[in-house]
Amino acid sequence: MNSYNYDLHIHSCLSPCADDDMTPANIAGMAHLQGLNIVALTDHNSSKNCPAFFAHAKKYGIVPIAGMELTTAEDIHVICLFDTLDSAMEFDGIVERRLMYVKNRPDIFGCQLIMNENDETVGEIEPLLINATDIDLDEAYKICTSMGGACYPAHIDRDSGGMISILGNFPDNPKYAAFELNFKESLEEYMARFPVTEKMQFVVSSDAHNLWKISDAGNTLSLDDEPYSSQKVRESLIKYLRG
Protein backbone atom coordinates (compact mmCIF):
# COMPACT_ATOMS: atom_id res chain seq x y z
CA MET A 1 0.00 0.00 0.00
CA ASN A 2 1.17 3.51 -0.81
CA SER A 3 -0.37 6.97 -0.60
CA TYR A 4 -1.21 8.79 -3.83
CA ASN A 5 -2.04 12.45 -4.26
CA TYR A 6 -4.93 12.68 -6.67
CA ASP A 7 -7.36 14.84 -8.63
CA LEU A 8 -10.07 12.77 -10.30
CA HIS A 9 -12.12 15.50 -12.00
CA ILE A 10 -10.38 17.71 -14.55
CA HIS A 11 -11.65 19.14 -17.85
CA SER A 12 -9.56 19.65 -20.96
CA CYS A 13 -10.10 21.99 -23.89
CA LEU A 14 -12.56 19.40 -25.19
CA SER A 15 -15.11 20.71 -22.67
CA PRO A 16 -16.56 23.97 -24.03
CA CYS A 17 -16.56 25.57 -20.60
CA ALA A 18 -12.83 24.91 -20.08
CA ASP A 19 -10.00 27.21 -21.15
CA ASP A 20 -8.41 26.44 -24.52
CA ASP A 21 -5.02 26.17 -22.81
CA MET A 22 -6.29 23.13 -20.85
CA THR A 23 -4.53 20.88 -23.31
CA PRO A 24 -3.55 17.34 -22.29
CA ALA A 25 0.13 18.34 -22.14
CA ASN A 26 -0.54 21.44 -20.02
CA ILE A 27 -2.77 19.50 -17.63
CA ALA A 28 -0.12 16.82 -17.14
CA GLY A 29 2.58 19.44 -16.62
CA MET A 30 0.57 21.41 -14.08
CA ALA A 31 -0.45 18.24 -12.25
CA HIS A 32 3.24 17.34 -11.96
CA LEU A 33 4.05 20.81 -10.58
CA GLN A 34 1.22 20.40 -8.06
CA GLY A 35 2.67 17.12 -6.82
CA LEU A 36 -0.15 14.87 -8.05
CA ASN A 37 0.38 11.15 -8.64
CA ILE A 38 -3.02 10.11 -10.05
CA VAL A 39 -5.06 12.31 -12.39
CA ALA A 40 -8.33 11.61 -14.18
CA LEU A 41 -9.42 13.44 -17.31
CA THR A 42 -13.21 13.83 -17.18
CA ASP A 43 -14.56 15.99 -19.97
CA HIS A 44 -18.27 16.56 -20.40
CA ASN A 45 -19.85 13.55 -22.14
CA SER A 46 -16.65 12.64 -23.99
CA SER A 47 -13.34 10.83 -23.46
CA LYS A 48 -11.76 11.77 -26.77
CA ASN A 49 -8.79 13.61 -25.23
CA CYS A 50 -7.90 10.72 -22.92
CA PRO A 51 -5.50 9.00 -25.38
CA ALA A 52 -3.41 12.18 -25.69
CA PHE A 53 -3.57 12.73 -21.93
CA PHE A 54 -2.26 9.22 -21.27
CA ALA A 55 0.77 9.92 -23.45
CA HIS A 56 1.63 13.17 -21.67
CA ALA A 57 0.91 11.93 -18.13
CA LYS A 58 3.33 9.06 -18.55
CA LYS A 59 6.13 11.52 -19.38
CA TYR A 60 5.75 12.96 -15.87
CA GLY A 61 5.30 9.64 -14.08
CA ILE A 62 1.64 10.41 -13.39
CA VAL A 63 -0.85 7.54 -13.35
CA PRO A 64 -3.53 8.63 -15.83
CA ILE A 65 -7.18 7.65 -15.45
CA ALA A 66 -9.53 7.75 -18.43
CA GLY A 67 -13.00 8.99 -17.64
CA MET A 68 -15.89 11.30 -18.28
CA GLU A 69 -18.30 13.61 -16.50
CA LEU A 70 -21.59 12.27 -17.80
CA THR A 71 -24.76 14.37 -17.70
CA THR A 72 -27.70 12.06 -17.08
CA ALA A 73 -31.25 12.43 -18.37
CA GLU A 74 -32.10 14.00 -14.99
CA ASP A 75 -29.36 16.60 -15.61
CA ILE A 76 -27.26 15.09 -12.81
CA HIS A 77 -23.49 15.03 -13.26
CA VAL A 78 -21.80 11.70 -12.55
CA ILE A 79 -18.15 10.72 -12.77
CA CYS A 80 -17.37 7.57 -14.77
CA LEU A 81 -13.81 6.23 -14.48
CA PHE A 82 -12.21 3.17 -16.06
CA ASP A 83 -9.11 1.11 -15.39
CA THR A 84 -8.29 0.85 -19.10
CA LEU A 85 -8.24 3.38 -21.89
CA ASP A 86 -10.00 0.94 -24.20
CA SER A 87 -12.99 0.65 -21.87
CA ALA A 88 -13.25 4.43 -21.59
CA MET A 89 -13.23 4.84 -25.35
CA GLU A 90 -15.88 2.14 -25.77
CA PHE A 91 -18.02 3.98 -23.21
CA ASP A 92 -17.36 7.21 -25.11
CA GLY A 93 -18.91 5.66 -28.21
CA ILE A 94 -22.05 4.68 -26.30
CA VAL A 95 -22.50 8.14 -24.82
CA GLU A 96 -21.81 9.87 -28.14
CA ARG A 97 -24.81 8.11 -29.69
CA ARG A 98 -27.07 9.13 -26.82
CA LEU A 99 -26.21 12.79 -26.45
CA MET A 100 -28.97 15.29 -27.20
CA TYR A 101 -27.87 16.88 -30.45
CA VAL A 102 -27.55 20.66 -30.48
CA LYS A 103 -24.81 22.13 -32.64
CA ASN A 104 -22.17 23.89 -30.60
CA ARG A 105 -21.70 27.64 -30.95
CA PRO A 106 -18.02 28.17 -30.10
CA ASP A 107 -18.55 31.93 -29.99
CA ILE A 108 -21.06 31.43 -27.17
CA PHE A 109 -20.14 28.20 -25.36
CA GLY A 110 -16.46 27.76 -26.24
CA CYS A 111 -14.43 25.42 -28.43
CA GLN A 112 -14.46 21.62 -28.13
CA LEU A 113 -10.95 20.68 -29.26
CA ILE A 114 -9.60 17.18 -29.81
CA MET A 115 -5.82 17.00 -29.32
CA ASN A 116 -3.19 14.49 -30.38
CA GLU A 117 -0.06 13.23 -28.62
CA ASN A 118 1.89 16.26 -29.89
CA ASP A 119 -0.64 18.60 -28.27
CA GLU A 120 -1.89 19.66 -31.69
CA THR A 121 -5.55 20.25 -32.50
CA VAL A 122 -6.73 17.46 -34.80
CA GLY A 123 -10.48 17.98 -34.67
CA GLU A 124 -13.43 19.67 -33.04
CA ILE A 125 -16.64 18.07 -31.82
CA GLU A 126 -19.77 19.52 -33.40
CA PRO A 127 -22.56 18.57 -30.91
CA LEU A 128 -22.61 20.68 -27.74
CA LEU A 129 -21.13 18.45 -25.05
CA ILE A 130 -22.70 20.15 -22.02
CA ASN A 131 -26.20 18.95 -22.97
CA ALA A 132 -27.85 16.04 -21.20
CA THR A 133 -27.82 12.50 -22.55
CA ASP A 134 -30.88 10.24 -22.55
CA ILE A 135 -29.09 7.92 -20.09
CA ASP A 136 -30.72 8.10 -16.66
CA LEU A 137 -28.87 7.77 -13.36
CA ASP A 138 -29.55 4.06 -12.90
CA GLU A 139 -28.62 3.16 -16.46
CA ALA A 140 -25.42 5.20 -16.28
CA TYR A 141 -24.37 3.16 -13.27
CA LYS A 142 -25.37 -0.10 -14.95
CA ILE A 143 -23.51 0.58 -18.20
CA CYS A 144 -20.37 1.94 -16.55
CA THR A 145 -20.00 -0.84 -13.98
CA SER A 146 -20.79 -3.56 -16.54
CA MET A 147 -17.71 -2.32 -18.40
CA GLY A 148 -15.56 -2.55 -15.28
CA GLY A 149 -15.77 1.13 -14.40
CA ALA A 150 -16.72 3.13 -11.34
CA CYS A 151 -19.69 5.52 -11.44
CA TYR A 152 -20.55 8.00 -8.70
CA PRO A 153 -22.27 11.40 -8.32
CA ALA A 154 -20.09 14.44 -8.92
CA HIS A 155 -19.77 17.46 -6.60
CA ILE A 156 -22.78 16.71 -4.39
CA ASP A 157 -21.93 19.87 -2.41
CA ARG A 158 -22.68 22.12 -5.40
CA ASP A 159 -25.93 23.38 -6.87
CA SER A 160 -25.03 23.14 -10.56
CA GLY A 161 -25.38 19.52 -11.64
CA GLY A 162 -25.25 18.23 -8.07
CA MET A 163 -27.44 15.24 -7.31
CA ILE A 164 -28.78 16.61 -4.04
CA SER A 165 -29.69 19.99 -5.51
CA ILE A 166 -31.59 18.30 -8.33
CA LEU A 167 -33.26 15.41 -6.49
CA GLY A 168 -33.62 17.26 -3.18
CA ASN A 169 -32.12 14.36 -1.24
CA PHE A 170 -29.47 11.63 -1.19
CA PRO A 171 -30.96 8.17 -1.87
CA ASP A 172 -31.28 5.95 1.20
CA ASN A 173 -30.07 2.88 -0.70
CA PRO A 174 -27.76 4.11 -3.45
CA LYS A 175 -26.31 1.64 -5.95
CA TYR A 176 -23.06 3.57 -6.16
CA ALA A 177 -20.50 3.15 -3.41
CA ALA A 178 -18.80 6.56 -3.56
CA PHE A 179 -19.48 10.26 -4.00
CA GLU A 180 -17.46 13.35 -4.85
CA LEU A 181 -17.10 16.63 -3.01
CA ASN A 182 -15.61 19.83 -4.34
CA PHE A 183 -14.73 21.01 -0.85
CA LYS A 184 -13.28 18.78 1.87
CA GLU A 185 -14.82 21.09 4.47
CA SER A 186 -18.28 19.94 3.30
CA LEU A 187 -17.80 16.33 4.42
CA GLU A 188 -18.96 16.68 8.03
CA GLU A 189 -22.06 18.63 7.01
CA TYR A 190 -23.14 16.15 4.35
CA MET A 191 -22.53 13.10 6.50
CA ALA A 192 -24.70 14.69 9.20
CA ARG A 193 -27.47 15.49 6.70
CA PHE A 194 -27.34 12.14 4.94
CA PRO A 195 -26.18 9.36 7.33
CA VAL A 196 -25.95 6.78 4.50
CA THR A 197 -22.87 8.61 3.23
CA GLU A 198 -20.94 7.62 6.36
CA LYS A 199 -20.73 4.08 4.95
CA MET A 200 -19.58 5.21 1.50
CA GLN A 201 -16.22 6.05 -0.02
CA PHE A 202 -15.60 9.65 -0.98
CA VAL A 203 -13.14 11.71 -2.98
CA VAL A 204 -12.45 15.43 -3.11
CA SER A 205 -11.63 16.72 -6.60
CA SER A 206 -11.23 20.10 -8.25
CA ASP A 207 -13.56 20.02 -11.28
CA ALA A 208 -10.84 22.23 -12.78
CA HIS A 209 -11.66 24.10 -15.99
CA ASN A 210 -8.44 26.13 -15.93
CA LEU A 211 -4.88 25.31 -15.00
CA TRP A 212 -4.72 27.20 -11.71
CA LYS A 213 -7.72 25.29 -10.31
CA ILE A 214 -6.04 21.87 -10.52
CA SER A 215 -5.68 20.44 -7.02
CA ASP A 216 -2.47 20.55 -5.06
CA ALA A 217 -1.23 17.53 -3.12
CA GLY A 218 -3.82 17.94 -0.37
CA ASN A 219 -6.00 14.89 -1.12
CA THR A 220 -4.59 11.38 -0.82
CA LEU A 221 -5.69 7.77 -1.16
CA SER A 222 -3.90 4.65 0.06
CA LEU A 223 -3.94 2.04 -2.67
CA ASP A 224 -2.57 -1.45 -3.13
CA ASP A 225 0.14 -1.20 -5.80
CA GLU A 226 2.19 -4.37 -5.36
CA PRO A 227 3.68 -5.63 -7.57
CA TYR A 228 3.82 -2.08 -8.89
CA SER A 229 2.43 -1.05 -12.24
CA SER A 230 0.30 1.89 -13.30
CA GLN A 231 -2.39 -0.62 -14.31
CA LYS A 232 -2.34 -2.09 -10.79
CA VAL A 233 -2.87 1.40 -9.35
CA ARG A 234 -5.78 2.03 -11.73
CA GLU A 235 -7.38 -1.28 -10.80
CA SER A 236 -7.00 -0.56 -7.08
CA LEU A 237 -8.53 2.89 -7.50
CA ILE A 238 -11.57 1.51 -9.35
CA LYS A 239 -11.96 -1.20 -6.73
CA TYR A 240 -11.91 1.46 -3.98
CA LEU A 241 -14.53 3.58 -5.77
CA ARG A 242 -16.76 0.54 -6.29
CA GLY A 243 -16.62 -0.17 -2.57
N, C-alpha and C positions, 0 to 999 in steps of 0.2 A: 504493500500500500504506500502511495505517495500523495502529497498534496499538490493540487493543480490550481493555479489562478485562472479564472475563466471569465468569458463574456459570451453568452449563448444567444444573443439577440442583436444583430448588427445588420444594417441595410447598406447595400452598395448603390452605385449609380444606376442600377437596374430599377430600383424603386423610384417612382417619379418625385416623391417627397424628399428624397435624399440629395445631398449636394453632388454635383457632377465629379468633384474630385474624390468621391468615395469609390475609387477604383479598387479592384482586388489587391493590387500591389500596395497602394497607399494604406489600405486597411491592415494588411499584414505587417507593414512597416510600423505603423502607429501602435498596433497591438504589441509588437516586440518592444517598442520604447516604453510602453506602459507595464511591461513585465508579465504579460499574459502567456499562459501555456496552452490553453484550449480556447478556440474561438469558433463560433458558429456563424455562418452567413445565412441570413433569414430574410430574403427579400419578399415583398408582397406578392403572394400567389405565383411565385416563380423561383426556380433554382438554377437558372441558366448562367449565372456568373459563378457558380460553385466550382466548375472545373478549373477556371482560371485562378480562383482563390486557393484551391488546393495546391497548385503549382507554386504560388508565391509564399504561402504559409510554410511550406516545407523548407524554403530557403532560409527561414528564420528559426527553424526548429519548433514551430508552433504546430500543435495537433489540430488540423482543420476538421470541422464538422459541417456536413452538407445538410441544409434544411430550408425552411420556408416559414413565413408568417402567413398562414392561410386565413382568409376571411370567410366565415361560414355563411350559410343562408340566413342565419339569425343576425348577421353582421357582428359576430363575435370573433375576435382575433385569437387564434390558437397557434402555438409553436409546434412544428413537426420536424423532428430531427432523425437522422438515419446514420447507421454505423458504416454504410458504404456509399460511395458516390453514385454507383449504378442504381441503387435503390432510390436515392433522392431524385435522380433524373427520370426514372420510371414514374415516380409519383408526380413529378413536374408535368409529364405528358398527360396524366389523368386530370390534373387540375386545369391545365390549359384548355382542355375540351369542355370544361364545365364552368368556365368563367363567363359572367355576364358580359356580352360584347358591347362596348362603347369605345369608339375610336379615341385614342389619346390626343389631347391638345397640348403639346409640349410648351407652348407659350403661356398656358394657364397652369397646368399641373406639373410640368417638368419633364425632362427627357427620361427615357427608359433604355439605357445603353447596355448592350452585350459586349463584353470584353474578352480578349484572348489572353494567352499566356505571356504575351509581350506587352500587356496593358494597352493594347490598341483596340479602338472601337471597331467591331466587326458586324454590328447589326443593331437594330432598334426594334423593340416590340411595339406593335401597333395597337392592340387592345389596352385600354386603361387598366393597369394592374391593381389599383386600389379599390376596384369594385368588388362586390360580394360574388361568391360562387353559388351554385345551387346545391352544394354539399352541406348538409346540416351538421350540427355538433356531434351527434352520435355516429353518423356515417364517417365523418372526418377521423374520429378515433378508430373506427373499425378498419378503414382502409389503411391508415398509417401503421397501425399495430400489426395488421396482417402482413405487411411488407417488412416487418422487423423493426419499425421505428418507434419513437416515443412521441406522444401527442399530449399536450397540456395547455390550459388556458394562459394566455399572455397577460402581462401587466394587470392583474386583478385589482390593483390599487389605483387604477386610472379610470377616468370616465370614458374617454374615447376608445371604443373597441373592447373595453373591459367586460368580462362576463357578468360580474356583479352589477355593474351599472345598467347593463342591458336586461338581464333577467330579474334583477331586484333581489337576488339571493345567491347563495352558494349551495348547490345540490347536496342533499343529506347523504346520498349514496352515489358519489361520482364514480364513473368508470375509470377515469384517469387517476394516476397515482401521485401526480405532482402539480405544482402551480408556479407561476412566475410573479415576482414583484419587481417594480421599478426601483423601489426605495426600501432598503433593509429596515429602516425605522418603522415601516408599516407592519412588520411581522406580528408584533405583540397585539396590535389593535385588531388585525384580521383573524388571528387565532382566537381572540376573546369573542369576536362577533360570530365566528363560524367554527365551533369546536371541532368539526370533522377535519379541519385543516391541520389540527395538531398531530394527526396520524399520517399525514402526507409528506412527501418530499417537497422541497421548495428550492428555487434558485432566484438569485437577484441579478438581473441583467440590464444593460443600458438602453436598449432600443435605439442605438445611436444612428442618427441620420447625417451626422457630420463628424469629422475626425476628432474634434476635441471632446466629443461626448463619449467616446469609447472608454470603457471602464479601466480603472487602474487595477493594481493587484490586491484589491480589498476583499474580493469574494473568492473563496477556495472550496474545493471538494477533495475528499480523500478517496482515491480510486485504486482498485487492484490493477497493477500494470506488470505483473510478473508471469512469464518471462516477457520483458519489455518489447513492445512494438506500438506504433501509433494506432494500429488496428485494435490491439488489446485495450488501449485507453478508450477508444471510441465505443467498443463493445461494453466496457465497464460503465461508461457514462450512460448509455442507453438503458442498461440494466438498472442502474440507480433511478433513472427517471421513470421507469416502468414499475418501480416499487419492488 
